[in-house]
């Protein structure tokens, strides 16, 4: 049966994760090679390349692609791509890496061998320019800017193979899925259109409302939480997963809704990251991405709907996973239900809005916010988590 799903970005999936039967041999080989130690972000990018989520990339970007992405939000072949996917080293280490050299790729935090790279080029780059073009700021208080500025001074580009998934597949079991696996799942369900919901937070009633808008528009809904590294203060993945599970069990239709997780690390790049989310959701088989207020943002670096606006700068057909643009959702006492900025005629005095600071204070004291804000089952899980921090 021919799939009805959108085609992958660039036309085909390009995973480089080796078959199980070959991984031990490559692991042994890697331990004989010079090692490049990767930051958590570089490791998560490598995992995304490995599973084919970053198709058509099959390695870390060389100079031509890097400069094209930073300057135009497109690869050098003209394909849309908003954020450079790079691996950096010190000038001293770069001097010892000759073109054609094979190097082991080691996750620095866990000391785990993850893959092997064939070095094809080394190049200097402008960290400040990258930050201004990707994050729209070079303010060192921005968590993404901090990470770029902490990188090595030389980027190393070249193709890779991977032989580890850093036990994400073990930790998350069936929830952890590659693009090939989600596509097979959607095909099995007979879905042609799928809305993806990106999240790094527990789902409140407003998030649930957005998900159900996507579920109405498309054949199916993919709730797709990020489980890579987040910034300090964000809620751990295992706590969030418990929240998602209870919501799916009690408030979503199992015939038209599924959840899977993926291992990327958040960059908090706002509009640029929204475009990247669209591109790799296309690889996972999704035709639409729900894009609400301040998508993938942090602090006050981006305007409320800047992410939605950036989609309009791409030509028709460049992004096959299209945004479902939704304005801020909330409970309105006069509407007596969930609504949005676009549809509700009433004033802010009728809207239930709880700031993140106030929410954490309430949960930490064991106080449950109103059910109009979040489902009781979710709040109970969060109360237990915040109490454990005290």
C-alpha angles and dihedrals in degrees: 000000000000114000117247092202125112113273119254120268106280093015105284143037114259107194117172099189106128122235114266091250093061101042100086092053092050091046090054090048092049091058090062094053133083107270132232110199112216131210117236090261093051090048092051090049089051090053090050091050090047096054093044095250090126094049129186087035114093097175145358115310124268124219097273095053092040094054092043092052094047093045103037109010087242134100116249089263090059097256114140114258123152107188130044116244103210146159119213135196137177120273088249094055092042090058090062096049111086123193109273093026116138115224132187115238111220127186104233096207097053099023088233125151106232107167151331127257129201104214110229100167146354124211143171118240141189109250094189093052091048091052094048093049098041103033097024087231141064093203108140090218089070107096093220093050090050091056095048092048090051093055125106117272096245128059118216117207132192147105121296142196122205130207103175136060092193089244093290086127090054097042096048100029114188091001090070108081138167122222090259090054096048090047090052090049093050091047090050089053092048094240119156097175125040130183116212122209115204115207142167094171138063110272116257124190091273091055090046089052091053091048091053091050087057090045090055094048096048138039091249145008127229113198098201114185121190112236100179122102118311132190122277111282096031115122114261119255096244091057092046091048090057089052092049092049094053091047093049091048096050109025111026132071107247091208093063105025133066136167128217130163134220133202105234123129117234116249094185087223094148110199095017091050091049089060091048089050089054093049097051092040085058087056089051088055101260122143096192140033123203107232115187135163117328095354111202090348133141132203113335098314094115134042116247097263102022090116091056090049094053091062088064091063092068121083121248110277096023092100114037091184100072127200122252097210113212127176124225112303127211144147114273118201092206095046086043092217148048114309141151141242088257098053106030117088096191131099130256091262087071095048125091108226122164118185120227090245093052092045093053090048092051094047093045090055091048093251115142115222114227119287089242087069101045140350114272093234091057094045092052090055091049093047089054091050096048092046089054089060093060 
